[in-house]
Amino acid sequence: MKKFLMVLCCLLTFGFILAGCSPVSMPNNSEKGIVYTGKATTAVSNYLYYGNVYSDTTQYGTDELDDYNVAKKTAYLARLDTNLSASGENMTPKNAETVLEEVIATENQFMFAIGDYIYYLKSDEQKYFSGETSSYKYSYMVLCSMKLDGSKQKELYNFENTITEISALEYNGGYYVVAFATDSLHIIKLSTGNGKADATKTASSVTSASIPQTPDLKLDGTSKDWNGYVYYTTDEGVNAVSVENPSSPTKFSEDVSISFKDRVNDIVIFADSSATYYSDASNLDSHSNLIVKNDENKLTNSTSIEDVHIISATSDTLRAIVYKDGTNYKHFSNAGSGIFTVKSEDNTISDFSIMFVDDRLAYIQTATDIFEVDFAELRTNGNVSIDVNRSLVTLTEESMLTGKELFGYDGTYIYFYAKLQPLTEEEREVAGLEAEEEEGEDSNYYLYRVHETSEKLQLMSKTTLSTRTSK
């Protein structure tokens, strides 16, 4: 009997260990290829994976782990059944789950899924030495993988630099992560089905890179319609490298004035010392045809543009390119070009950024609002003023996180980070708060979502305030 009890005890203990390796249940990912819904979220089946609280790693002390360990308690990888169970739109849903206690939600947040695995960036925890001094580099990121149930966690690749640009890509049946980190280009081939990777530091002393970004966040928008080549510059010229053969780059131009600005699929934006141009890399006879500088493909005389987006083409019209030049947003197509402004109820919206473009509809945000705008009017010449279609979100204060691409879109909901909004009277009653009773302070940025048609706002994250717990 004693022997039986010992065996039973061992089996139970082993069972608990196994259960501990899988903190949440395993969803069924029926999608083929890369599931990517933006840098802040990944939607698999009826589950949403996300960073619970945004944490600014630039504010961490570099001589100890204290700030990192504190952030782990809130900025972890969370999961939520999107059929929410909550006592109110500003209350934490009951079914919010913790998947992994690591610092996930940072200025470099990035995640996607393939098959049974989720891939994500976490903040680097190792100490770096320089002579006799040492420091933590929390802005450095590590690419990791784990199963969708939180088990089989692996560190795949440490970039050991701050990531400037990163994308998850599919090409010819293979899956890749391509990143430009400080001055290095990295191409990482993912081994599907086991969460492993084959990483290559393709090039050093890189000054700019042309990595495809997604125009379609519903599924795997970056996975289609590109030629499999990444372009980058060094002080010696312009180079092309295939993701299928990352160890054999080709230099095709010695023009050291070239700098890549952006890329959507195969529309490549580059500048020299006097102007910015665009080029379609999908039908090139050779890489050298990429760098063509003439009036036909000149985008602007400015050389410092950013926030480039492409509006879907029609059968008889060139797709329109929109971009930010200084404080102005501009448009360009074969119909003409100019500055465009956006108005809401006759008031010009200032200091907005473009979250994403879905076909011709753009979603823009300020520190307080998210608006839907129809960009079809931009296929014209001259300066244009556009009225918003509608307002999706209006917050009570300047409390929305903007300009960091930390949002998600699953085709139905838009996800974004914001500070907690005041409880409604009904929610205060549920929380047991008296009329004048204060909730307590919480200055964190939490994940919210808004339905793109009903404009219904809902809190997704688990907060530090007990009053926000759904009952």
Protein Blocks (a to p, Z undefined) as FASTA:
>chain_A
ZZmmmmmmmmmmmmmmmmmmmmbccdddfbgcjddebjkbccehjbccddfbacdfklpc
fkbcklmmmmmmmmpccdddfbdcdfbfkbccfklccfbdcdfbcckbccddehjbccdd
dddfbdcdehjbccddfkbccdddddfkopaiacfbdfkiacfbdcdddeehiacdddde
hjaccdddddehjlpacdddfbghifbdcddddfbfklmmmlgoiehiacdddfkbccdd
dfklmmlccdfbfcfkbccfbdchjaccdddfkbccdddfklcfbfklmmccdfklpfbf
cfbbghiacddddfkbccdddddehjaccdddfkbgcdddddeehiacehiacfbdehja
ccdddfkbccdddfklmmcgdjdddddfbdfbdcfbdcbcehklpacdehjaccdddddd
dddfklmmmnopafklcfbjcfbdcdddddfklopacdfbdcfbfklpcZZ
